[in-house]
């Protein structure tokens, strides 16, 4: 299945691209997609990790790593915004 990853802020720098298209196995999760890009072992659930949106929904705190992906999904990685 094809999944698009959009990268913003320091994640764009770390990954080296603004947009990455991944060909993943059926049943892949957000964690699988991130692991295939860079070593973000705990980034989905750490306070230091990126904001992770799947199809516009923040999945970082909703079992983010285990969130299933479907063909055509878009996952966005960005830096948290603080006041």
BALUMMAR-246948 format. One record per residue: chain; residue in one letter; x, y, z of N, C-alpha, C, O, CB in turn; residue number from 1. Coordinates in nm, 2 decimals, always signed. Glycine has a CB too. Example, Ala and Ser with C-alpha at 12.3 -4.5 7.8 and 13.67 -1.06 7.14 Angstrom:
BEGIN
kette,rest,n_c1,n_c2,n_c3,ca_c1,ca_c2,ca_c3,c_c1,c_c2,c_c3,o_c1,o_c2,o_c3,cb_c1,cb_c2,cb_c3,nr
A,A,+1.32,-0.57,+0.78,+1.23,-0.45,+0.78,+1.32,-0.33,+0.78,+1.42,-0.33,+0.85,+1.13,-0.45,+0.90,1 $
A,S,+1.28,-0.22,+0.71,+1.37,-0.11,+0.71,+1.29,+0.00,+0.79,+1.34,+0.11,+0.80,+1.41,-0.06,+0.57,2 $
This chain:
BEGIN
kette,rest,n_c1,n_c2,n_c3,ca_c1,ca_c2,ca_c3,c_c1,c_c2,c_c3,o_c1,o_c2,o_c3,cb_c1,cb_c2,cb_c3,nr
A,X,+0.08,-0.12,+0.00,+0.00,+0.00,+0.00,+0.09,+0.12,+0.00,+0.20,+0.12,+0.05,-0.10,+0.00,+0.12,1 $
A,X,+0.04,+0.23,-0.06,+0.11,+0.36,-0.06,+0.06,+0.45,+0.05,-0.06,+0.47,+0.07,+0.09,+0.42,-0.20,2 $
A,X,+0.16,+0.51,+0.12,+0.13,+0.61,+0.22,+0.22,+0.73,+0.20,+0.34,+0.71,+0.16,+0.15,+0.55,+0.36,3 $
A,X,+0.17,+0.85,+0.22,+0.25,+0.97,+0.20,+0.28,+1.03,+0.34,+0.19,+1.04,+0.43,+0.17,+1.07,+0.12,4 $
A,X,+0.41,+1.06,+0.36,+0.45,+1.13,+0.48,+0.49,+1.27,+0.45,+0.57,+1.29,+0.36,+0.57,+1.05,+0.55,5 $
A,X,+0.43,+1.36,+0.52,+0.46,+1.51,+0.50,+0.54,+1.55,+0.62,+0.50,+1.53,+0.74,+0.34,+1.60,+0.48,6 $
A,X,+0.66,+1.61,+0.60,+0.75,+1.65,+0.71,+0.76,+1.80,+0.72,+0.78,+1.87,+0.62,+0.89,+1.58,+0.69,7 $
A,X,+0.76,+1.85,+0.85,+0.77,+1.99,+0.87,+0.87,+2.01,+0.98,+0.90,+1.92,+1.07,+0.63,+2.05,+0.91,8 $
A,X,+0.93,+2.13,+0.98,+1.02,+2.17,+1.09,+1.15,+2.08,+1.09,+1.20,+2.04,+0.99,+0.96,+2.17,+1.22,9 $
A,X,+1.19,+2.05,+1.22,+1.31,+1.97,+1.23,+1.30,+1.83,+1.17,+1.40,+1.76,+1.14,+1.35,+1.95,+1.38,10 $
A,X,+1.17,+1.78,+1.16,+1.15,+1.65,+1.10,+1.18,+1.65,+0.95,+1.23,+1.55,+0.89,+1.01,+1.60,+1.12,11 $
A,X,+1.16,+1.76,+0.88,+1.19,+1.77,+0.74,+1.35,+1.77,+0.73,+1.40,+1.70,+0.64,+1.14,+1.91,+0.68,12 $
A,X,+1.41,+1.83,+0.82,+1.56,+1.83,+0.82,+1.61,+1.69,+0.85,+1.70,+1.64,+0.78,+1.62,+1.93,+0.92,13 $
A,X,+1.56,+1.62,+0.95,+1.60,+1.49,+0.99,+1.58,+1.39,+0.88,+1.67,+1.30,+0.85,+1.53,+1.45,+1.11,14 $
A,X,+1.47,+1.40,+0.81,+1.43,+1.30,+0.70,+1.49,+1.34,+0.57,+1.52,+1.26,+0.48,+1.28,+1.29,+0.69,15 $
A,X,+1.51,+1.48,+0.55,+1.57,+1.52,+0.43,+1.48,+1.55,+0.31,+1.52,+1.59,+0.20,+1.67,+1.42,+0.38,16 $
A,X,+1.35,+1.54,+0.33,+1.25,+1.56,+0.23,+1.13,+1.62,+0.29,+1.10,+1.60,+0.41,+1.22,+1.43,+0.15,17 $
A,X,+1.05,+1.70,+0.22,+0.93,+1.75,+0.27,+0.82,+1.65,+0.25,+0.73,+1.64,+0.34,+0.89,+1.88,+0.19,18 $
A,X,+0.82,+1.57,+0.15,+0.72,+1.47,+0.12,+0.79,+1.34,+0.08,+0.88,+1.34,+0.00,+0.62,+1.51,+0.01,19 $
A,X,+0.75,+1.23,+0.15,+0.80,+1.10,+0.12,+0.69,+1.00,+0.09,+0.59,+1.00,+0.16,+0.89,+1.05,+0.23,20 $
A,X,+0.70,+0.93,-0.02,+0.60,+0.83,-0.05,+0.66,+0.69,-0.01,+0.77,+0.66,-0.05,+0.56,+0.83,-0.20,21 $
A,X,+0.58,+0.62,+0.07,+0.63,+0.49,+0.12,+0.54,+0.37,+0.06,+0.42,+0.39,+0.05,+0.63,+0.48,+0.27,22 $
A,X,+0.60,+0.26,+0.03,+0.53,+0.14,-0.01,+0.54,+0.05,+0.10,+0.65,-0.01,+0.13,+0.59,+0.08,-0.15,23 $
A,X,+0.43,+0.03,+0.18,+0.43,-0.05,+0.30,+0.35,-0.17,+0.28,+0.26,-0.18,+0.20,+0.38,+0.03,+0.42,24 $
A,X,+0.37,-0.28,+0.36,+0.29,-0.40,+0.36,+0.15,-0.37,+0.42,+0.14,-0.28,+0.50,+0.36,-0.51,+0.44,25 $
A,X,+0.05,-0.44,+0.37,-0.08,-0.43,+0.43,-0.07,-0.46,+0.58,+0.01,-0.54,+0.63,-0.18,-0.53,+0.36,26 $
A,X,-0.15,-0.38,+0.66,-0.14,-0.40,+0.80,-0.04,-0.31,+0.87,-0.03,-0.32,+0.99,-0.12,-0.54,+0.84,27 $
A,X,+0.03,-0.23,+0.79,+0.14,-0.15,+0.85,+0.07,-0.04,+0.94,-0.04,+0.00,+0.92,+0.22,-0.08,+0.74,28 $
A,X,+0.15,+0.01,+1.04,+0.10,+0.11,+1.13,+0.18,+0.24,+1.12,+0.28,+0.24,+1.04,+0.11,+0.05,+1.28,29 $
A,X,+0.14,+0.34,+1.19,+0.21,+0.47,+1.19,+0.36,+0.44,+1.24,+0.45,+0.50,+1.18,+0.14,+0.57,+1.28,30 $
A,X,+0.37,+0.36,+1.34,+0.51,+0.32,+1.39,+0.59,+0.26,+1.29,+0.71,+0.29,+1.28,+0.49,+0.23,+1.51,31 $
A,X,+0.54,+0.17,+1.20,+0.61,+0.11,+1.10,+0.66,+0.21,+1.00,+0.77,+0.21,+0.95,+0.53,+0.00,+1.03,32 $
A,X,+0.57,+0.30,+0.96,+0.61,+0.41,+0.86,+0.72,+0.49,+0.92,+0.81,+0.52,+0.84,+0.48,+0.49,+0.83,33 $
A,X,+0.71,+0.54,+1.04,+0.81,+0.62,+1.10,+0.94,+0.55,+1.11,+1.05,+0.61,+1.08,+0.77,+0.68,+1.23,34 $
A,X,+0.94,+0.43,+1.15,+1.06,+0.35,+1.17,+1.13,+0.33,+1.03,+1.26,+0.31,+1.03,+1.03,+0.21,+1.23,35 $
A,X,+1.06,+0.33,+0.92,+1.12,+0.31,+0.79,+1.19,+0.44,+0.74,+1.27,+0.44,+0.65,+1.02,+0.27,+0.69,36 $
A,X,+1.16,+0.55,+0.81,+1.22,+0.68,+0.77,+1.35,+0.71,+0.84,+1.46,+0.73,+0.78,+1.12,+0.79,+0.79,37 $
A,X,+1.34,+0.72,+0.97,+1.46,+0.75,+1.06,+1.44,+0.68,+1.19,+1.33,+0.62,+1.22,+1.48,+0.91,+1.08,38 $
A,X,+1.54,+0.68,+1.28,+1.52,+0.62,+1.41,+1.44,+0.71,+1.50,+1.50,+0.79,+1.57,+1.66,+0.59,+1.47,39 $
A,X,+1.31,+0.69,+1.50,+1.22,+0.76,+1.58,+1.16,+0.67,+1.68,+1.04,+0.67,+1.71,+1.11,+0.83,+1.50,40 $
A,X,+1.24,+0.58,+1.74,+1.19,+0.47,+1.82,+1.08,+0.51,+1.92,+0.98,+0.43,+1.93,+1.31,+0.41,+1.90,41 $
A,X,+1.09,+0.62,+1.99,+0.99,+0.65,+2.08,+0.93,+0.79,+2.05,+0.86,+0.84,+2.13,+1.05,+0.66,+2.22,42 $
A,X,+0.95,+0.84,+1.93,+0.90,+0.97,+1.90,+0.75,+0.99,+1.90,+0.70,+1.10,+1.92,+0.96,+1.01,+1.76,43 $
A,X,+0.68,+0.88,+1.87,+0.53,+0.89,+1.86,+0.47,+0.92,+2.00,+0.37,+0.98,+2.01,+0.47,+0.76,+1.80,44 $
A,X,+0.53,+0.87,+2.11,+0.47,+0.89,+2.24,+0.56,+0.98,+2.33,+0.51,+1.01,+2.44,+0.46,+0.75,+2.30,45 $
A,X,+0.68,+1.01,+2.30,+0.76,+1.10,+2.38,+0.72,+1.24,+2.37,+0.66,+1.29,+2.27,+0.91,+1.09,+2.34,46 $
A,X,+0.74,+1.31,+2.48,+0.72,+1.46,+2.48,+0.80,+1.53,+2.38,+0.77,+1.64,+2.33,+0.74,+1.51,+2.62,47 $
A,X,+0.92,+1.47,+2.35,+1.01,+1.54,+2.26,+0.99,+1.50,+2.11,+1.05,+1.55,+2.02,+1.15,+1.50,+2.29,48 $
A,X,+0.89,+1.41,+2.09,+0.87,+1.36,+1.95,+0.78,+1.46,+1.87,+0.74,+1.56,+1.92,+0.80,+1.23,+1.96,49 $
A,X,+0.76,+1.42,+1.75,+0.68,+1.51,+1.66,+0.53,+1.50,+1.70,+0.48,+1.41,+1.76,+0.70,+1.47,+1.52,50 $
A,X,+0.46,+1.60,+1.65,+0.32,+1.59,+1.64,+0.29,+1.50,+1.52,+0.35,+1.52,+1.42,+0.24,+1.74,+1.63,51 $
A,X,+0.21,+1.40,+1.54,+0.18,+1.30,+1.44,+0.03,+1.31,+1.40,-0.05,+1.28,+1.48,+0.22,+1.16,+1.48,52 $
A,X,+0.00,+1.34,+1.28,-0.14,+1.35,+1.23,-0.16,+1.24,+1.12,-0.08,+1.23,+1.03,-0.17,+1.49,+1.18,53 $
A,X,-0.26,+1.17,+1.14,-0.30,+1.07,+1.03,-0.43,+1.12,+0.98,-0.53,+1.13,+1.04,-0.32,+0.92,+1.09,54 $
A,X,-0.43,+1.16,+0.85,-0.55,+1.22,+0.78,-0.61,+1.33,+0.87,-0.73,+1.34,+0.88,-0.65,+1.11,+0.76,55 $
A,X,-0.52,+1.41,+0.92,-0.56,+1.53,+1.00,-0.60,+1.51,+1.14,-0.62,+1.61,+1.21,-0.67,+1.59,+0.93,56 $
A,X,-0.59,+1.39,+1.19,-0.63,+1.36,+1.33,-0.50,+1.33,+1.41,-0.42,+1.25,+1.37,-0.72,+1.24,+1.34,57 $
A,X,-0.48,+1.40,+1.52,-0.36,+1.38,+1.60,-0.37,+1.24,+1.66,-0.46,+1.21,+1.75,-0.35,+1.49,+1.71,58 $
A,X,-0.27,+1.15,+1.62,-0.27,+1.02,+1.68,-0.16,+0.99,+1.77,-0.14,+0.88,+1.82,-0.26,+0.92,+1.56,59 $
A,X,-0.08,+1.10,+1.80,+0.03,+1.08,+1.89,+0.00,+1.02,+2.02,+0.07,+0.94,+2.08,+0.10,+1.22,+1.91,60 $
A,X,-0.12,+1.07,+2.08,-0.16,+1.02,+2.21,-0.27,+0.91,+2.20,-0.32,+0.88,+2.31,-0.20,+1.14,+2.29,61 $
A,X,-0.30,+0.87,+2.09,-0.41,+0.77,+2.07,-0.34,+0.64,+2.02,-0.37,+0.59,+1.91,-0.52,+0.82,+1.97,62 $
A,X,-0.26,+0.58,+2.10,-0.18,+0.46,+2.06,-0.11,+0.49,+1.93,-0.12,+0.40,+1.84,-0.28,+0.34,+2.05,63 $
A,X,-0.05,+0.61,+1.92,+0.00,+0.65,+1.79,+0.08,+0.55,+1.71,+0.06,+0.53,+1.59,+0.09,+0.76,+1.81,64 $
A,X,+0.17,+0.48,+1.78,+0.26,+0.38,+1.72,+0.18,+0.27,+1.65,+0.22,+0.22,+1.55,+0.36,+0.33,+1.81,65 $
A,X,+0.07,+0.23,+1.72,-0.01,+0.12,+1.67,-0.13,+0.16,+1.58,-0.21,+0.07,+1.55,-0.06,+0.04,+1.79,66 $
A,X,-0.14,+0.28,+1.55,-0.25,+0.33,+1.46,-0.23,+0.27,+1.32,-0.13,+0.29,+1.26,-0.25,+0.48,+1.45,67 $
A,X,-0.33,+0.19,+1.28,-0.32,+0.13,+1.15,-0.33,+0.23,+1.03,-0.40,+0.33,+1.04,-0.43,+0.02,+1.13,68 $
A,X,-0.26,+0.19,+0.93,-0.27,+0.28,+0.80,-0.34,+0.20,+0.70,-0.35,+0.08,+0.70,-0.13,+0.31,+0.76,69 $
A,X,-0.40,+0.28,+0.60,-0.47,+0.23,+0.49,-0.40,+0.28,+0.36,-0.34,+0.39,+0.37,-0.62,+0.26,+0.49,70 $
A,X,-0.42,+0.22,+0.25,-0.37,+0.26,+0.12,-0.42,+0.41,+0.10,-0.54,+0.43,+0.11,-0.41,+0.17,+0.01,71 $
A,X,-0.33,+0.49,+0.06,-0.36,+0.63,+0.03,-0.36,+0.73,+0.15,-0.38,+0.85,+0.13,-0.49,+0.64,-0.03,72 $
A,X,-0.33,+0.68,+0.27,-0.33,+0.77,+0.39,-0.21,+0.87,+0.38,-0.11,+0.84,+0.31,-0.32,+0.69,+0.52,73 $
A,X,-0.23,+0.98,+0.45,-0.13,+1.08,+0.46,-0.10,+1.09,+0.61,-0.19,+1.11,+0.69,-0.16,+1.21,+0.40,74 $
A,X,+0.03,+1.09,+0.65,+0.07,+1.11,+0.78,+0.16,+1.24,+0.78,+0.25,+1.25,+0.70,+0.15,+0.99,+0.84,75 $
A,X,+0.14,+1.33,+0.87,+0.21,+1.45,+0.88,+0.29,+1.45,+1.01,+0.24,+1.41,+1.12,+0.12,+1.58,+0.87,76 $
A,X,+0.42,+1.49,+1.00,+0.51,+1.50,+1.12,+0.55,+1.65,+1.14,+0.59,+1.71,+1.04,+0.63,+1.41,+1.11,77 $
A,X,+0.53,+1.70,+1.25,+0.57,+1.84,+1.28,+0.61,+1.86,+1.42,+0.60,+1.78,+1.51,+0.46,+1.94,+1.24,78 $
A,X,+0.66,+1.98,+1.44,+0.71,+2.02,+1.58,+0.59,+2.07,+1.66,+0.50,+2.14,+1.61,+0.82,+2.12,+1.57,79 $
A,X,+0.58,+2.04,+1.79,+0.48,+2.09,+1.87,+0.49,+2.24,+1.88,+0.60,+2.30,+1.88,+0.48,+2.03,+2.02,80 $
A,X,+0.38,+2.31,+1.90,+0.38,+2.46,+1.91,+0.36,+2.49,+2.06,+0.27,+2.44,+2.12,+0.27,+2.52,+1.82,81 $
A,X,+0.45,+2.57,+2.11,+0.43,+2.61,+2.25,+0.41,+2.76,+2.26,+0.45,+2.83,+2.17,+0.55,+2.56,+2.34,82 $
A,X,+0.35,+2.80,+2.37,+0.33,+2.95,+2.39,+0.45,+3.01,+2.45,+0.45,+3.13,+2.47,+0.21,+2.97,+2.48,83 $
